[in-house]
Amino acid sequence: MGEDYAETTRKYVFGTWRYQKTWNPKVITGAEGARFFDADGKQYLDFSSQLVCSNLGHGNEKVKASIADQAKKLSYIAPGFTTEAAARLGKKLAEVTPGDLCKSYFSLGGAEANEAAVKIARFYTGAPKLIARFRSYHGATSAAISLTGDPRRHYAPLTPGVVHAPDCYCYRCPFGLEYPGCGIRCAEYIREIIEMEGAGNVAAVFLEPIVGSNGILVPPDEYMPMLRSICDETGTLLVADEVMTGFGRTGEWFCVNHWGVVPDIMTLAKGISSAYIPLSATIVRKPIADHFEGDNLFCHGQTYANHPLACAAGLAAIEEYERLGLIIRAEKMGAILGKRLRELMDDHPSVGNVRGKGLFWGVEPVKDRETKEPFATRRQRFQPTVLSKMASEALGRGVYVMTVLNTMIVAPPLIVTEEEIDEGVSVLDEVLRIADAECK
Ligand SMILES: Cc1ncc(COP(=O)(O)O)c(C=O)c1O
């Protein structure tokens, strides 16, 4: 018998976002395509791309080779120098992102990308305040967790200046209205908040174009264009956090492309390197880039900014999305996945709502379809719930699916096949019986 790495991990390493005593991690030894394997040789279908980040699937040869080649040449150099990898990734991102988004700051994760966006928005506008929404997650670091509206922000003192706005959540409209008669009140209300906070005091509105871990909330088509106009009319920057939704996840290169909206700043992570190596980017439009060309100091940086290994992996990942045609594939396979998930409503009284785009879907079970009573309240964010029980049952049956509070997040790698979609959905079909049994 070798060393028990689960036990050693439990002793020496913190588990994230959890009570430590409940952590009993599986030891994972390998992964290939849409599957990963544990130390006992059991296989799991990755139905959430880990944390919605392994967009290319596992074991991609080109990305692995790009990291190895870069490591042989140069693993690290201070960010005051540059490399072919950083230069080419910067140029490539300017090409694949919409409009005049053109200049990037490279860091290591989504939170860092948002921290940089906060600083840039404040430097550029000179305004202190920021607007974000309640059902949102923007990262664990100081400014990013302050932007975040979900219960993870309740456990630390926050940085001042963030005002939270109501969500665009049609299934449970915070205004009690119904689309399309609502006139998209949730967007209009953000104009009201900007006015009340004092136009000129608000640097930026931060939002996930489709909300990710807070429920896969897909806005109606009018929402993002309306917010773009509101921001333009009030002199406020629009920051799209595309950390989860970027790089084909929703069936477009970037989620904002669905609505032809160009944000002033876009933050990217996860799919940018398909998680092979930590990498993130904060990309800005030309007027913001130009602002820093003169006497305005770009007062931000990190030891690992523009890291050569990360930039090489990012470039290779983007080239793989192109070479394998994965953006179009996500749209095509997403239509199949969405249809299969919607069909679950026929057999399961617990399935209240199914929503998504591309390969980014949320299934929201409820105790009662009429009253929409949820299985868990926000206060139960870190407690075992009916949904976490369903996820662990699914894992036992060989399918990994991420659940957050009341939503199952179904987001397989963009390389997923129709057979794998069928396999994953059939396990969800089985475990939904757990929720059905709790229905009123
Ligand atoms: C939309 C969004 N923004 C930011 C983050 C934070 O990214 P990271 O965990 O890489 O810091 C996440 C993480 O899940 C996210 O989903």
The ligand as an ORCA input file, in Angstrom:
! r2SCAN-3c Opt
* xyz 0 1
  C     -17.110     35.081    -13.679
  C     -15.904     34.836    -12.830
  N     -15.061     35.843    -12.574
  C     -13.969     35.668    -11.822
  C     -13.666     34.452    -11.264
  C     -12.444     34.283    -10.431
  O     -11.479     33.553    -11.123
  P     -10.268     32.879    -10.331
  O     -10.844     31.819     -9.470
  O      -9.392     32.363    -11.438
  O      -9.603     33.960     -9.559
  C     -14.512     33.365    -11.496
  C     -14.233     32.046    -10.919
  O     -14.980     31.130    -10.967
  C     -15.656     33.565    -12.303
  O     -16.519     32.574    -12.549
*
